[in-house]
Amino acid sequence: MPEPLNPAFKKVYLAENWIFVPTIASATLAPTVAEASGASALDFSNMIFADGAPSPTQDTNVGTRRRRLAESSVGQLIGVTTYGGGVLTYQMDPQAATGADGIKLWEKIPEGTTGFLVHRLAVAKATNIAAGQFVDVFPVAFGPSMPVKSGDDEFAESAATCTYVITSKPAFKVAILA
């Protein structure tokens, strides 16, 4: 018998990007390089705190098939899948001037903003977005952001927190288009 497959380990520490993309033209949710890296997009990987990074969820209902009279065992059925958003906690400088780096995400996602969170894994975070890289794309809407502090005591930083929801089915492992 041949040796079982043993895929290579893919480290994701410092190899993860979260990018807000306002519009994606493709019906398959595959962003183009221009959409994912253009002036209207924002890679906010260095703005979010590790404990406040996006962490979308998936919950699938599972039911048990009705047993027939002569059956002694039954299987399960897959039901509705719900995709959930969460809460972002990100760096925000309450004293920053309009357009400054310390306020870019705050300005990019005011309450009611819709768009896409594009998640790229296993590529060094400083690597340019390129056609053929794979990403996960989450259609989202944002609630209001609120200024907060993150951390405790002398290590606290100014920050903001914002709830987001996933508005429709995400697309997983889609290739970025040229």
C-alpha positions in Angstrom: 0.0 0.0 0.0 1.4 3.5 -0.8 2.3 5.9 1.9 -0.7 8.1 3.0 -0.7 11.7 1.8 1.0 14.2 4.1 0.4 17.7 2.9 3.0 20.3 3.7 2.5 22.5 6.8 1.3 26.0 5.9 2.2 28.4 8.6 -0.2 31.4 8.9 1.5 33.4 11.7 2.2 36.8 10.0 0.8 35.4 6.8 -2.8 36.6 7.0 -4.5 39.7 5.5 -8.0 41.1 6.0 -8.9 43.5 3.2 -12.1 45.6 3.0 -13.2 45.8 -0.7 -16.2 48.0 -1.4 -17.3 46.3 -4.7 -16.6 43.1 -6.5 -18.0 42.8 -10.0 -17.7 39.0 -10.4 -20.8 37.0 -9.7 -18.5 34.3 -8.2 -17.1 36.9 -5.8 -13.6 36.5 -7.2 -12.0 40.0 -6.8 -9.7 41.4 -9.4 -6.2 42.6 -8.4 -7.5 46.2 -9.0 -10.5 45.7 -6.7 -8.5 44.1 -3.9 -5.6 46.5 -4.0 -7.0 49.7 -5.4 -7.5 53.1 -3.7 -11.0 52.2 -2.6 -9.9 48.9 -0.9 -8.2 48.9 2.5 -5.9 46.2 3.9 -6.5 46.7 7.6 -4.4 43.7 8.8 -2.1 46.0 10.8 -5.0 48.0 12.3 -7.0 45.2 13.9 -6.0 43.8 17.3 -5.3 40.0 17.3 -8.1 39.5 19.8 -10.5 41.7 17.8 -9.8 40.3 14.3 -12.7 39.1 12.2 -13.7 35.6 13.0 -16.7 34.7 10.8 -18.7 31.7 11.9 -20.7 28.9 10.2 -23.5 27.0 11.8 -25.2 24.2 10.1 -28.4 22.7 11.4 -28.3 18.9 11.7 -31.5 16.8 12.1 -32.2 13.1 12.5 -34.1 11.4 9.6 -37.4 10.0 10.7 -37.1 6.3 11.6 -39.2 3.8 9.6 -41.1 1.1 11.4 -38.7 -1.7 10.4 -35.4 0.3 10.9 -33.2 -0.1 13.9 -30.9 2.8 13.0 -31.3 6.1 11.2 -28.9 8.7 9.8 -28.8 12.5 10.0 -29.7 15.2 7.5 -28.0 18.5 6.8 -30.2 21.6 7.2 -29.8 25.3 6.8 -26.4 26.9 7.2 -26.1 30.3 8.7 -23.0 32.5 8.3 -22.3 34.9 11.1 -20.1 38.0 11.5 -18.8 39.3 14.7 -17.0 42.3 16.3 -13.9 44.0 15.0 -11.7 45.9 17.4 -9.3 48.1 15.6 -6.8 50.8 16.3 -8.3 54.3 15.9 -6.6 57.6 16.8 -9.4 59.9 18.1 -7.1 62.9 17.5 -6.2 62.0 13.9 -7.0 64.4 11.1 -9.4 63.3 8.4 -7.6 61.0 6.0 -4.8 60.2 8.4 -3.6 56.6 8.8 -5.0 56.5 12.4 -8.5 57.0 11.3 -8.7 55.3 7.8 -10.8 52.2 8.9 -13.1 54.4 11.0 -13.7 56.5 7.9 -14.0 53.5 5.5 -16.8 51.6 7.4 -19.4 54.1 8.8 -22.7 52.5 9.9 -24.6 51.0 7.1 -21.5 50.4 4.9 -21.7 47.3 2.8 -18.9 45.5 0.9 -16.7 42.5 1.2 -14.1 41.3 3.7 -11.4 39.5 1.7 -9.3 37.0 3.8 -5.9 35.9 2.4 -4.1 33.2 4.3 -0.6 31.5 4.0 0.9 34.4 2.0 3.3 36.7 3.9 1.2 39.8 4.8 3.5 42.3 3.1 3.3 40.4 -0.2 1.4 42.3 -3.0 -1.9 40.9 -4.0 -1.5 39.0 -7.3 -3.7 37.1 -9.7 -4.0 33.4 -8.9 -3.7 33.8 -5.1 -6.7 32.3 -3.3 -8.9 34.2 -0.9 -12.1 33.8 1.0 -14.7 36.5 0.4 -17.4 37.5 2.9 -20.2 39.9 1.8 -20.7 42.1 4.9 -22.6 45.1 6.3 -21.2 47.2 9.2 -23.0 48.6 12.2 -21.8 51.7 14.0 -18.3 52.0 15.3 -17.7 53.2 18.8 -14.5 54.6 20.3 -13.1 52.4 23.1 -9.7 51.6 24.6 -8.1 48.3 24.1 -5.8 46.8 26.7 -5.4 47.6 30.4 -3.6 50.1 32.6 -0.5 51.7 31.1 -0.7 49.4 28.0 -4.2 50.5 26.9 -4.5 52.0 23.4 -7.2 54.1 21.7 -9.4 51.9 19.6 -12.8 51.4 18.1 -15.2 48.5 18.0 -17.7 47.6 15.3 -20.2 44.8 14.7 -20.4 43.3 11.2 -22.8 40.8 9.7 -22.4 38.4 6.8 -25.2 39.3 4.4 -25.1 36.3 2.0 -23.2 33.1 1.2 -19.4 33.6 1.3 -17.1 32.3 -1.4 -14.2 30.2 -0.3 -10.9 29.6 -2.0 -11.6 31.8 -5.0 -8.7 32.9 -7.2 -7.9 36.6 -7.5 -8.4 37.6 -11.1 -6.0 39.7 -13.2 
